[in-house]
């Protein structure tokens, strides 16, 4: 009975190896490879720009607000956006 399990396991591993090899070859790299000198500035990345604008708005609201509960809510949103 052990021989059947060993043979079955070897056959399954043998069948899985070509599938894994073809998966590795088919994955194209969609992101261009940039060197250290060619990396964009943080302010040019769209998501970072949006986060910076959002933080600026939150800090302006925080500077205008005097209610401690509202200030606490604004700080919580700034530190952990939901």
C-alpha positions in Angstrom: 0.0 0.0 0.0 2.9 2.4 0.8 4.3 1.8 -2.7 1.1 3.0 -4.3 1.2 6.3 -2.2 4.9 6.8 -3.1 4.3 6.3 -6.8 1.2 8.5 -6.8 3.0 11.3 -4.9 6.0 11.1 -7.4 3.6 11.2 -10.4 1.7 14.2 -8.9 4.9 16.1 -8.2 6.1 15.3 -11.7 2.9 16.6 -13.2 3.0 19.8 -11.1 6.5 20.9 -12.0 5.8 21.8 -15.7 2.8 23.8 -14.6 4.8 25.8 -12.1 7.5 26.4 -14.7 5.0 27.8 -17.2 3.4 30.0 -14.6 6.7 31.7 -13.9 7.4 32.3 -17.6 4.0 33.8 -18.4 4.0 36.6 -15.8 5.1 39.8 -17.6 6.4 42.7 -15.5 3.9 45.5 -16.0 5.9 48.1 -13.9 8.9 49.6 -15.7 12.2 49.0 -13.9 13.6 52.3 -12.7 17.0 52.9 -11.4 17.7 54.9 -8.3 18.3 58.1 -10.3 15.1 57.7 -12.3 12.6 57.2 -9.4 9.8 59.8 -9.4 9.6 62.3 -6.6 7.1 61.5 -3.8 5.0 64.6 -4.8 4.6 63.2 -8.4 3.0 59.9 -7.3 -0.8 60.4 -7.6 -1.7 58.4 -4.4 0.9 60.3 -2.4 -0.4 63.6 -3.8 -3.9 62.8 -2.8 -2.8 61.7 0.7 -0.9 65.0 1.1 -3.8 67.1 0.1 -6.1 65.1 2.5 -3.6 65.7 5.4 -3.4 69.4 4.6 -7.2 69.7 4.7 -7.3 67.8 8.0 -4.6 69.9 9.6 -6.4 73.1 8.5 -9.6 71.8 10.1 -7.7 70.9 13.2 -6.1 74.3 13.5 -9.6 76.0 13.3 -11.3 73.6 15.8 -11.4 74.2 19.5 -13.7 71.4 20.7 -11.6 68.6 22.1 -13.9 65.8 20.9 -13.9 67.0 17.3 -10.1 67.6 17.5 -9.7 64.0 18.7 -11.8 62.7 15.8 -9.8 64.7 13.3 -6.5 63.4 14.8 -7.8 59.8 14.7 -8.8 60.2 11.1 -5.4 61.7 10.2 -3.4 58.9 11.9 -5.6 56.0 10.8 -7.7 56.8 7.7 -10.8 54.7 7.3 
